[in-house]
Amino acid sequence: MKLQLLLITLIVSLTASCQSKIKGESAKTNPVMQTNITTELYDTYDAYKEPTLTKRRIKHNEIQPLIDKFRTKEGYTVKKVGTSIEGRPLSLISVGSGETNVFLWSQMHGDEPTATQAIFDILNFLDSNEFQTEKESILSNLTLHFLPMLNPDGAEVFTRRNTLGIDINRDALALQSPEGRTLKKIRDSLNADFGFNLHDQSTYYNAERTDKPATISYLAPAYNYEKEINDVRGNAMKIIVFMNRIIQNYAPGQVGRYNDDFEPRAFGDNIQKWGTSAILIESGGYKNDTEKQEIRKLNYVSILSAIYTISTKSYSEIAIADYDKIPENDRKLFDLKIENINYELLGKTYTLDLGIQRFETDKPNHQDFWVSSSIVEQGDLSTYYGYETFDASGYTATLGKLYPKRIATMTEFLKLDAYELLKQGYLYVVVDGIPEKITESPMPLNITRGTYKTAATLRLAVGVNPSFLLEKNGSLNYAIVNGYLIDLKLKKGAFKNALILK
């Protein structure tokens, strides 16, 4: 089925007031086809996904060849529009001949790369040999401008801020950073009609009063303290309503909306004020999607669909009131929530809930990371949620023991049966001669270098690494190792690494 029919039918199903404008197309569809419209777009994604980008920690030198290949392609222009503090070029890729200018920029924060990858997926789609008629419709009505990776210096070390140490997204007034000045210059030179401000947010946001992660969050930023809505901001709200309805097909209930308090230093707020309909998109969390590849796909489908509805102007009849129906962002998610665990303290037994988060620490080359977990909240957590929730009713948190045999090498350590040792109550193993470059244990057993001594009693407290065993009726059935729940009977559980302790 052709993309044009798919997207037009989608607009029919989402905005009933537009039906009279596209009656001819809608007559060709039926409810089943309407239900499967975005599935067709979603299912074709792999044909356009940029295969060289597969992980979050992408670097400037990885996207340069992807940018350069468009320099000689007919219909595309690539311009160097600025330079980062450390001298990395900032490039603008433009395509299309329409009067409406759409400007998309990503990775203003160096550790927020999901949409950067999606931009190259969209460019691959536009450059493909398929759907020529439909793409001609888009490109004859719009001129698209892509500025991927606005903060390449931050991306190099996977950090939010630029080399100057400032948040570029709070530099719209002072314009202290060359990256911020570039963004302002491009916005002004294009006098862009629409702007897509593409970010990542914490994976711990949830849609308000639900256990659903805010996989995608939106904001049509306010342009003044009164939060007034003019045509510019109103159009951004309409596009967001449209995109939200698309996302609901793949992540139902997993969309949030940011608070719209005016921030006079922020680029989004000022770009709205300067006359560009600014659409903030934040990529959050999705279960079992650590590298955010599924969220990348959602970006691709929803942004491409938004571009199309801008080209047809069919968004204009969408009700602005539907924007406020999107649940607000909340922040009540944990990686692991343990409910009703028994905890023995000073001769008494208490029942607690534990909220555990897994924090990433970059490895020296900033290409990968290891995890160190922490209890971040405990007590009554009945109003909080977990990506994974375990009801520990009847289980008692138990201190793990130190394995009595010293292990000579990491090679020998890897031959141990970790699950069997955990069943016997051993959670720590002494390994001699561990190379300094090794920062984590690849098995669900914490490693010590020989000087570590286990505590006399278990301590559960905010800030403590969660590593303990769960005992019930004299049997050890589960282990919590560096914040990961391990089922000892089934010998399974999501797991990245345990710790190396001094």
C-alpha positions in Angstrom: 0.0 0.0 0.0 1.4 3.4 -0.9 2.7 5.7 1.9 0.4 8.5 0.7 -2.7 6.5 1.2 -1.5 5.2 4.5 -0.7 8.7 6.0 -3.8 10.3 4.6 -6.0 7.6 6.0 -4.2 8.1 9.3 -5.1 11.7 9.3 -8.7 10.7 8.6 -8.9 8.4 11.6 -7.3 11.0 13.9 -9.0 14.2 12.9 -12.6 13.7 11.9 -13.0 17.3 11.0 -10.6 16.8 8.1 -12.6 14.1 6.5 -14.4 16.3 4.1 -11.0 17.5 2.7 -9.8 14.0 1.9 -13.1 12.2 1.3 -11.9 10.6 -1.9 -9.0 8.8 -0.1 -11.0 7.9 3.0 -13.7 6.2 0.9 -11.1 3.7 -0.2 -10.4 2.5 3.3 -12.2 0.5 6.0 -11.8 0.4 9.8 -9.4 -2.5 9.7 -7.1 -0.7 7.2 -7.3 2.5 9.4 -6.2 0.4 12.4 -3.2 -0.9 10.5 -2.0 2.3 8.9 0.9 3.1 11.2 1.8 -0.6 11.3 2.6 -0.3 7.6 5.0 2.6 8.3 6.4 0.9 11.3 7.0 -2.4 9.5 8.9 -0.7 6.6 11.4 0.9 9.0 14.2 -1.6 8.7 14.6 -0.7 5.0 15.6 2.8 6.0 17.3 2.4 9.4 20.9 3.6 9.2 22.9 0.4 9.9 26.1 2.0 11.1 24.4 3.6 14.1 23.3 1.0 16.7 24.2 2.3 20.1 23.7 5.5 22.1 27.3 6.6 22.5 27.8 7.7 18.9 30.6 10.2 18.0 31.0 13.0 15.6 33.3 11.0 13.4 30.7 8.3 13.0 28.1 10.7 11.5 30.5 12.7 9.3 30.5 10.0 6.5 26.7 9.9 6.7 26.5 13.7 6.3 29.2 13.7 3.5 27.3 11.3 1.3 24.6 13.9 0.8 27.0 16.5 -0.5 26.9 15.1 -4.0 23.3 13.9 -4.1 20.9 15.7 -6.4 18.5 17.9 -4.5 20.5 18.1 -1.3 22.7 20.8 0.0 25.2 20.4 2.9 26.7 23.4 4.5 29.1 24.0 7.3 27.2 26.4 9.5 29.4 26.6 12.6 32.1 25.0 14.7 32.1 23.6 18.2 34.5 24.9 20.9 36.9 22.0 20.1 36.7 22.7 16.4 34.2 20.1 15.2 32.1 21.3 12.2 28.4 21.7 12.6 26.6 20.8 9.4 23.1 21.6 8.0 21.6 19.2 5.5 18.7 20.7 3.4 16.3 19.1 0.9 13.1 20.2 -0.7 11.8 23.2 -2.6 8.7 24.2 -0.7 8.0 27.6 0.8 7.5 26.2 4.3 10.7 25.7 6.2 11.0 22.9 8.7 14.1 22.9 10.9 15.1 19.9 13.0 18.1 19.8 15.3 19.3 17.1 17.7 21.8 16.4 20.5 21.9 19.9 21.9 22.9 17.8 25.0 25.8 15.5 24.2 24.3 12.5 25.9 21.0 12.6 24.2 21.5 10.9 20.8 18.3 9.0 20.0 16.9 11.5 17.6 20.3 12.0 15.9 20.0 8.4 14.8 16.4 8.9 13.7 17.4 11.9 11.6 19.7 9.7 9.4 16.9 7.1 9.2 14.6 9.8 7.8 17.2 11.0 5.4 17.6 7.5 4.2 13.9 7.3 3.6 13.9 10.5 1.7 16.8 9.3 -0.5 15.3 5.9 -1.2 13.8 4.8 -4.6 10.5 4.0 -3.0 7.4 6.2 -2.6 8.7 8.8 -5.1 5.3 10.3 -5.7 4.6 10.7 -2.0 8.0 12.2 -1.3 7.6 14.6 -4.1 4.5 15.8 -2.4 6.4 16.4 0.8 9.4 18.0 -0.8 7.5 20.3 -3.1 5.6 21.8 -0.2 8.4 21.9 2.4 12.1 22.6 2.6 13.6 20.4 5.3 16.7 21.4 7.2 18.5 18.9 9.5 21.2 19.9 12.0 22.3 16.6 13.7 24.5 16.7 16.8 24.6 20.3 17.8 26.9 19.5 20.7 29.6 17.1 19.2 32.1 17.9 22.0 29.6 16.7 24.6 28.8 13.7 22.5 32.5 12.8 22.4 32.6 12.2 26.2 28.8 11.4 26.5 28.0 14.3 28.7 25.1 16.8 28.8 27.0 20.1 28.7 29.5 21.5 26.1 33.2 22.0 26.6 32.6 25.4 28.2 30.6 23.6 30.8 27.3 25.2 30.0 23.9 23.9 29.1 23.4 25.0 25.5 19.6 24.9 26.0 20.0 27.7 28.6 22.1 29.9 26.3 19.4 31.5 24.1 19.8 34.9 25.6 23.5 35.2 26.5 24.7 33.2 23.4 28.0 32.5 25.1 28.5 29.2 23.2 29.4 29.0 19.5 26.9 26.1 19.3 24.1 28.3 20.7 25.1 31.1 18.3 24.9 28.7 15.4 21.5 27.5 16.4 20.2 31.1 16.6 21.8 32.1 13.3 20.2 29.2 11.4 16.8 29.7 13.0 16.9 33.4 12.0 18.3 32.8 8.5 15.6 30.3 7.7 12.9 32.1 9.6 11.7 28.6 10.0 7.9 27.9 10.2 8.3 24.8 12.3 11.1 23.6 14.5 11.7 20.2 16.0 13.8 20.4 19.2 15.0 16.8 19.7 16.2 15.5 23.1 16.4 12.5 25.4 15.0 12.6 28.9 15.5 10.4 32.0 14.1 6.9 31.8 12.5 7.4 35.2 9.8 9.6 34.0 6.3 8.1 33.9 3.0 9.3 32.5 1.2 10.9 35.5 -0.6 8.5 37.9 0.3 5.4 35.8 3.0 2.7 35.8 3.8 3.5 32.1 7.1 5.0 31.3 7.0 8.3 29.4 8.6 6.8 26.4 8.0 10.0 24.4 7.3 13.3 26.0 6.2 16.5 24.3 6.1 20.2 24.9 4.9 23.2 23.0 7.0 25.7 25.0 5.4 28.9 26.3 6.7 32.2 24.9 5.8 34.3 27.8 5.0 34.0 31.6 1.3 34.1 30.9 1.5 31.0 28.7 -0.6 32.6 26.0 -1.5 30.6 22.9 -1.1 32.4 19.6 -1.2 30.8 16.1 2.5 29.9 16.3 2.3 28.0 19.6 -1.1 26.6 18.7 0.2 25.0 15.6 2.9 23.3 17.6 0.2 22.0 20.0 -1.7 20.6 17.0 1.3 18.8 15.6 2.0 17.3 19.1 -1.6 16.0 19.4 -1.2 14.4 16.0 2.1 12.7 16.9 0.8 11.5 20.3 -2.0 9.7 18.5 0.5 7.9 16.3 2.7 6.9 19.3 -0.4 5.4 21.1 -0.4 2.7 18.4 3.0 1.4 19.6 3.4 2.6 23.2 -0.1 3.0 24.5 -0.3 5.2 27.5 3.4 5.9 27.3 3.4 9.6 26.3 3.9 12.5 28.7 3.7 16.2 28.5 6.2 18.6 30.1 5.2 21.4 32.3 5.0 24.6 30.2 6.3 27.2 32.7 8.2 29.8 30.8 11.9 29.6 30.9 13.3 32.9 29.4 16.8 31.4 28.8 15.7 28.3 26.9 15.9 27.9 23.2 12.6 26.3 22.8 10.7 29.1 24.6 12.6 31.7 22.6 12.2 30.0 19.2 8.5 29.9 19.9 8.7 33.6 20.7 10.7 34.4 17.6 7.9 33.0 15.4 8.8 29.3 14.8 6.3 26.7 15.9 8.6 24.9 18.3 7.9 21.2 19.1 10.0 19.6 21.8 10.3 15.8 21.6 12.0 14.0 24.5 12.9 10.3 24.2 12.6 8.6 27.6 12.4 4.9 28.6 11.0 1.7 27.1 11.2 -1.6 28.8 14.2 -3.7 27.7 15.4 -1.0 25.3 18.6 0.1 27.0 20.1 1.5 23.7 16.8 3.1 22.8 16.5 1.5 19.4 12.8 1.0 19.7 12.4 4.6 20.8 14.5 5.6 17.8 12.0 3.8 15.6 9.1 5.7 17.2 10.9 9.0 16.6 11.2 8.0 12.9 7.6 7.1 12.4 6.1 10.0 14.3 8.4 12.7 13.0 8.0 11.5 9.4 4.3 11.5 9.8 4.4 15.0 11.4 6.4 16.3 8.4 3.7 14.9 6.1 0.8 16.5 7.9 2.7 19.8 7.9 3.1 19.5 4.1 -0.6 18.9 3.6 -1.7 21.4 6.3 -4.2 18.8 7.5 -3.1 19.5 11.1 -4.9 22.8 11.1 -8.2 21.3 12.0 -7.0 19.4 15.1 -8.4 20.7 18.4 -5.8 22.5 20.5 -7.8 21.3 23.6 -6.6 17.8 23.0 -3.1 18.9 23.9 -4.0 19.3 27.5 -5.4 15.7 27.6 -1.9 14.3 27.3 -0.9 13.2 30.8 1.8 15.3 32.4 5.3 13.9 33.1 5.8 12.5 36.5 9.0 10.9 38.0 8.0 7.9 40.0 9.7 5.0 38.1 12.4 2.7 39.3 14.4 0.1 37.4 13.4 -2.4 40.1 10.8 -2.0 42.8 10.7 -4.6 45.5 7.5 -4.7 47.5 6.9 -6.1 51.0 10.3 -7.3 51.8 11.1 -8.4 55.4 14.1 -6.6 56.9 15.5 -7.5 60.3 16.9 -4.6 62.3 18.1 -4.6 65.9 16.1 -7.7 66.8 12.8 -6.6 65.1 11.4 -7.4 61.7 10.1 -4.6 59.5 8.3 -4.7 56.1 9.6 -2.3 53.5 9.4 -1.4 49.8 12.7 -0.7 48.0 13.2 1.5 45.0 16.3 0.7 43.0 17.9 2.6 40.2 20.8 1.5 38.0 23.3 4.3 37.2 25.6 4.2 34.2 29.3 4.9 34.5 31.1 5.5 31.3 34.2 3.5 30.5 37.3 5.5 29.6 36.7 5.4 25.9 33.1 6.6 26.3 32.0 3.8 24.0 30.3 1.7 26.7 29.4 1.7 30.3 29.1 -0.3 33.5 26.3 -0.1 36.1 26.4 0.7 39.8 23.0 0.4 41.4 21.7 2.2 44.5 18.6 2.1 46.7 17.2 5.6 46.0 14.0 5.3 48.1 12.5 2.9 50.7 9.4 2.7 52.9 5.9 2.9 51.6 6.3 3.1 47.8 2.7 2.3 46.9 2.5 5.4 44.7 5.7 4.5 42.8 6.3 2.0 39.9 9.0 -0.2 38.5 10.0 -1.3 35.0 10.3 -4.5 37.0 8.3 -5.1 40.2 8.8 -8.1 42.5 6.4 -8.9 45.4 8.7 -10.2 48.1 6.0 -11.0 50.6 7.2 -13.7 52.9 10.9 -13.2 51.9 13.6 -11.9 54.2 16.5 -9.9 53.0 19.7 -11.9 53.9 23.3 -10.9 54.0 25.5 -12.6 51.4 28.7 -14.5 52.4 32.3 -14.3 51.2 33.3 -17.4 49.3 36.1 -19.0 51.4 38.3 -20.1 48.4 40.5 -17.4 46.8 40.4 -17.5 43.0 43.7 -16.9 41.2 42.6 -15.4 37.9 39.6 -14.0 36.1 39.7 -17.0 33.8 39.2 -19.3 36.8 36.5 -17.0 38.2 34.5 -17.3 35.0 34.4 -21.1 35.3 32.5 -20.8 38.6 28.8 -21.7 38.7 27.5 -18.4 39.9 23.9 -19.6 40.5 25.1 -22.5 42.6 27.2 -20.3 44.7 24.3 -17.9 45.2 22.1 -20.7 46.3 24.7 -21.5 48.9 24.6 -17.9 50.1 27.8 -16.7 48.6 27.6 -13.3 47.0 31.3 -12.2 47.1 34.4 -13.9 45.7 38.1 -12.9 46.2 39.9 -12.9 42.9 43.7 -12.2 42.9 45.5 -10.3 40.1 42.5 -8.5 38.6 43.7 -6.1 35.8 43.0 -2.5 36.7 41.3 -2.0 33.4 38.5 -4.4 34.5 35.8 -2.3 36.2 33.0 -4.7 36.7 32.2 -8.4 37.3 30.6 -10.1 34.2 28.8 -12.7 36.4 26.2 -12.2 39.1 28.8 -12.4 41.9 30.6 -9.4 43.3 34.4 -9.6 43.2 36.8 -8.4 45.9 40.5 -7.8 45.6 41.2 -9.5 48.9 40.9 -6.6 51.4 37.1 -6.4 51.4 35.3 -7.7 54.4 31.6 -8.4 54.5 29.5 -6.6 57.0 28.3 -8.3 60.2 24.7 -7.4 59.4 22.7 -6.4 56.3 22.1 -2.7 56.0 19.3 -1.5 53.7 19.3 2.3 53.3 19.1 5.0 50.7 22.4 5.2 48.9 23.4 1.6 49.6 24.3 -0.7 46.8 21.5 -3.4 46.7 23.3 -6.8 46.9 21.6 -9.4 49.2 19.8 -12.7 49.1 16.1 -13.4 49.6 15.3 -16.2 52.0 12.0 -17.9 52.5 11.3 -21.0 54.7 15.0 -21.7 54.9 15.6 -21.6 51.1 17.4 -19.0 49.0 15.2 -18.5 45.9 16.3 -15.1 44.7 19.3 -12.9 44.8 19.6 -9.1 44.3 23.0 -8.5 42.8 24.0 -4.9 42.1 20.3 -4.1 41.8 19.4 -6.9 39.4 16.9 -9.6 40.4 18.2 -13.1 39.8 15.9 -16.1 39.9 18.0 -18.9 41.3 15.6 -21.7 40.5 15.2 -20.7 36.8 18.8 -19.3 36.6 17.8 -16.2 34.8 17.3 -12.5 35.2 18.1 -9.3 33.4 21.8 -8.6 34.2 24.6 -6.4 32.9 27.3 -6.6 35.6 28.1 -7.0 39.3 30.8 -4.9 41.1 34.5 -5.1 41.9 34.9 -4.0 45.5 38.1 -3.0 47.2 
